[in-house]
Amino acid sequence: MRKFKDLYEFMLENRIITDRNIFIPKELDDEVFLNTHCENYYHNFINKKLSNEISRRIGFPSPHSNELIKRTKMEVSGTFLTGQLAVKFGLACNLAGGTHHAHRNFGSGFTILNDLSVASRALKEMYGLNKICIIDADVHQGDGTASTLSDETSIHTTSFHCSENFPFRKSASDCDVSFESGTTDSEFQPVFESTVLNVLETE
């Protein structure tokens, strides 16, 4: 997507990032994706065999291009690398990712594989982490993240979103905070801050 390239160029031009703190992910093995996504859905996607119905729900035309398949897998790999870097340095950021509408056996809202779910499970296994908290502040609810992690008691999901926006059939996160359309920054910020602090203190 163009926005990812624009963000990268903006951060380079403004010296927010430099060559010294840019990291390029390596593509994850198939097994890592299959800890979250069902085998049939995942292999149909990477082999360009998803049905027209499933592709329409995702929002991309079928069959999917090699470029889309690679980009989708690298988004997830980037989030996993970001987690590794955060463990090492204390803070890291992925300039892509956020594919929170992808469910176990289908994609939605232009997202195909759920980077947050896949990466969290892989990081938990790699580092033996006792708790991971996912704080999603997109205007759309993180329905796919909530559904794919509903059985993971050690991975907490919180979603801040507009109640009237996509997806119209929402999943249940561990903590859902919805706002009406037109909510201002001054209304949003104190709710966001108090909720996140409470999550970090209690989870």
C-alpha positions in Angstrom: 0.0 0.0 0.0 1.2 3.5 -0.8 0.8 4.7 2.7 3.5 2.4 4.0 6.0 3.8 1.4 5.0 7.4 2.2 5.5 6.8 5.9 8.9 5.3 5.4 10.0 8.2 3.2 8.6 10.8 5.6 10.5 9.3 8.5 13.7 9.1 6.5 13.4 12.7 5.3 12.8 13.9 8.8 15.6 11.9 10.3 13.2 10.0 12.6 14.9 6.8 11.3 18.3 6.3 9.7 20.2 3.4 8.2 21.4 2.4 11.7 17.9 1.6 13.0 16.1 0.1 10.0 15.7 -3.7 10.1 14.5 -5.9 7.2 12.6 -9.0 8.2 13.1 -12.5 6.9 10.0 -14.4 5.8 8.6 -16.7 8.4 8.2 -20.4 7.9 4.8 -21.8 7.0 4.5 -23.5 10.4 4.5 -20.2 12.2 1.4 -19.0 10.2 -0.3 -22.3 10.9 -0.3 -21.7 14.6 -3.0 -19.1 13.9 -4.5 -19.8 10.5 -6.1 -23.1 9.4 -4.1 -25.1 6.9 -6.6 -25.1 4.1 -7.1 -21.3 4.1 -3.4 -20.5 4.4 -2.3 -22.9 1.7 -5.1 -21.8 -0.7 -3.9 -18.2 -0.2 -0.2 -18.8 -0.9 -1.1 -21.1 -3.9 -3.6 -18.6 -5.4 -6.5 -21.0 -4.9 -8.9 -18.9 -2.6 -12.4 -18.9 -3.8 -14.0 -15.8 -5.4 -16.3 -15.5 -2.4 -13.5 -15.5 0.2 -11.4 -13.1 -2.0 -14.4 -10.7 -2.2 -14.7 -10.7 1.5 -11.0 -9.8 1.8 -11.4 -7.0 -0.8 -8.7 -8.0 -3.2 -9.4 -9.5 -6.7 -8.7 -13.2 -7.3 -6.3 -14.7 -8.1 -3.9 -12.9 -5.9 -0.6 -11.7 -7.3 2.8 -12.9 -6.2 3.5 -9.4 -5.0 0.4 -9.4 -2.7 1.3 -12.8 -1.3 4.8 -11.8 -0.5 3.8 -8.4 1.0 1.2 -10.1 3.2 3.7 -12.6 4.6 6.3 -9.9 5.0 3.9 -7.7 7.0 3.5 -10.6 9.5 7.3 -11.3 9.5 7.9 -7.6 10.2 5.6 -7.6 13.2 7.4 -10.7 14.5 10.8 -9.0 14.0 9.5 -5.8 15.7 8.6 -7.9 18.8 12.1 -9.4 18.8 13.7 -6.0 18.6 11.4 -4.7 21.4 12.6 -7.5 23.6 16.2 -6.6 22.8 16.0 -2.8 22.9 12.8 -2.0 24.8 11.0 -0.3 21.9 10.4 -1.0 18.2 8.0 -0.1 15.5 6.7 -1.8 12.3 5.9 0.6 9.5 3.4 -1.9 8.1 1.2 -4.6 9.6 -1.9 -4.1 11.7 -3.8 -6.7 9.8 -6.4 -7.1 12.5 -9.4 -8.2 10.5 -7.9 -11.5 9.4 -9.6 -14.5 11.1 -8.5 -18.1 11.4 -10.1 -19.3 8.2 -10.9 -16.1 6.2 -9.7 -12.6 5.6 -11.7 -9.4 5.7 -11.3 -5.7 5.3 -8.2 -5.9 3.1 -6.4 -8.1 5.6 -5.5 -11.7 4.9 -3.1 -13.0 7.6 -3.3 -11.7 11.2 0.2 -10.3 12.0 -0.6 -9.5 15.6 -1.9 -13.0 16.4 0.8 -14.9 14.5 3.6 -12.8 15.9 2.3 -12.9 19.5 2.1 -16.7 19.5 5.6 -17.0 18.0 7.1 -14.5 20.4 5.5 -16.2 23.4 7.0 -19.5 22.4 10.4 -18.1 21.5 10.9 -16.1 24.7 8.6 -18.0 27.2 6.7 -14.8 27.8 4.0 -14.9 30.5 1.9 -12.1 29.2 1.5 -10.1 26.0 -0.9 -7.2 25.7 -2.2 -6.1 22.3 -3.6 -2.5 22.4 -5.5 -1.7 19.2 -6.4 1.9 18.7 -7.6 1.8 15.1 -11.0 3.3 14.3 -12.1 -0.3 13.3 -12.4 -3.0 15.9 -9.7 -5.7 15.9 -12.2 -8.4 15.3 -9.8 -10.9 13.7 -7.3 -10.5 16.5 -9.9 -11.0 19.1 -11.3 -14.2 17.5 -8.0 -15.8 16.7 -6.7 -15.2 20.3 -9.9 -15.9 22.2 -8.4 -19.2 23.6 -5.1 -17.6 24.6 -5.3 -16.6 28.3 -1.7 -15.3 28.2 -2.3 -12.9 25.3 -4.6 -10.0 26.2 -6.5 -8.0 23.6 -7.9 -4.5 24.0 -9.6 -2.6 21.2 -10.5 1.1 21.0 -12.8 1.7 18.1 -15.8 3.5 16.6 -19.0 1.7 17.5 -20.7 2.6 14.2 -17.8 1.6 11.9 -16.6 -1.6 10.3 -16.8 -4.4 11.2 -20.5 -4.3 11.8 -20.4 -7.8 13.4 -17.8 -7.4 16.1 -15.9 -10.1 18.0 -15.3 -10.0 21.7 -11.9 -8.7 22.8 -10.8 -9.1 26.4 -11.5 -5.4 26.6 -13.6 -3.4 24.1 -13.9 0.3 24.4 -16.2 1.8 21.7 -16.7 5.5 20.9 -19.4 7.3 18.9 -18.6 8.8 15.6 -17.3 12.4 16.0 -15.5 11.7 19.3 -12.8 14.4 19.9 -9.2 13.9 20.9 -9.9 15.5 24.3 -12.7 12.9 24.9 -10.7 10.0 23.6 -7.3 10.5 25.3 -8.3 10.3 29.0 -10.3 7.1 28.4 -7.5 5.6 26.4 -4.8 6.4 29.0 -6.8 5.2 32.0 -7.8 1.9 30.2 -4.3 1.2 29.1 -2.9 1.9 32.5 -5.5 -0.4 34.1 -4.7 -3.2 31.6 -0.9 -2.9 32.3 -1.5 -3.0 36.0 -3.9 -5.9 36.2 -2.9 -8.2 33.3 
